[in-house]
Amino acid sequence: MSLSKAKTRLAVVSPFLDKRNGTERIAVEWITRLQESFEIHLYSQSVEDLDLTNIAWHRIPKLPGPHLVNFLWWFLANHLWRAWDRRIHGLRYDLVYSPGVNCFDADVVSVHIIFAEYLERIRSDVNPSKSISRPTRLHRKLYYCICKFLEKQVYTNSETFLILISQKTATNLERFYGRHDRIAILYLELDHETFNPARRLQMRENARKKIGLQDDRFVVLLIGNDWRNKGVPILLQAMALLRDLPIDLLVVSREDPAAIESLVSDSGLAGCVRTMPPRKDVEFYYAAADVYAGPSLEDTFALPPSEAMACGLPVIVSAANGTCEIMTDERNGLILSDPTNSAELAEMLRRLYHDQDLRKRLGENAAGTARKYTWERNGRELSMIFGDIVRRRAPADTQTQTQES
């Protein structure tokens, strides 16, 4: 592989990349479109779904064991690997970018969740619960608290440029960390060749057959990791209020399904809820669904609801989900005012089940809204942001080099 010396040298720091998970899928799409303007060096433990022909992958080993242990190792190791490359190989980067909080020295960080707000919302959920074991609760609480500590160090650093994907995030950043400067809002874009109504309808019969869904079942879909934050418990409560209807729920997550299955059993919904693993061709799940529901407790701008919109599905999101910023309630989707109100969510699902015209109107309007957003435009905007940061820093860097010589 030959990397151009004429391009701006960009280090991307992300523990893993693939198209099965929201934050990582966004990073893959952005990196793909940054290659034309930047020489990209990727520090990661695992990379999938990304053409590495013109990208230098500095692979960092992964530690076995609990997620928290590997996360702490990863956070330390990516600093060490870059320091080694700088000292031994003379690699100096014009810009360091991190999707999420992965290091202290990133010049640019894209913000996909604010753990301070998330912990505030789920404070009761980290207390003992019969569906979650004590070691799991402790592990999760430690992980979230460490993430909150790290994000405070990063987000309060006024030298770090923050890329947000919703106005909601900007409000929360100022509320929790007093940040209101060196910020840009970049709404997420979509691959319309993959996500569109015609393709969804074409794939529908095969997708439902492979999953084993009966033709007369009305299917609600939710995709996302950290399923508690995505609103699975509230969605299950809503499903329990709809026992009189032939409704199934698909929950797609890379997390251990055992905890979800325990909640399903407690709710008496066995046989109506399926947990499924993520797929690279995530459109497969949109094709199988009749409605997408995302009652998130906290979400900057969840990608699955917007992809579902592009596919022409009627979508429900909570007001705590930044995706609602491109939606108008009752026009191109339904917005749940309170993400903990299972009765309101159940009523929305009941309406959509009974009203085919409403489903059709919301889906068509949603697809029209989604067509305004493309990854190509996103890539151009991101390149401009990165380029502007490098240009603004250039005089100071040049002065420093002159003084050192």
Secondary structure by P-SEA (a helix, b strand, c coil): ccccccccbbbbbccccccccaaaaaaaaaaaaaccccbbbbbccccccccccccccbbbbbbcccaaaaaaaaaaaaaaaaaaaaacccccccbbbbcccccccccbbbbcccaaaaaaaacccccccccccaaaaaaaaaaaaaaaaaaaaaaacccbbbbbccaaaaaaaaacccccccbbbbccccccccccaaaaaaaaaaaaaaacccccbbbbbbbbcccccccaaaaaaaaaaacccbbbbbbbccccaaaaaaaaaaacccccbbbbccccccccccccccbbbbbcccccccaaaaaaaaaccbbbbccccccccccccccccccccccccaaaaaaaaaaaaacaaaaaaaaaaaaaaaccccaaaaaaaaaaaaaaaaaaaaaaaaaaaaaac
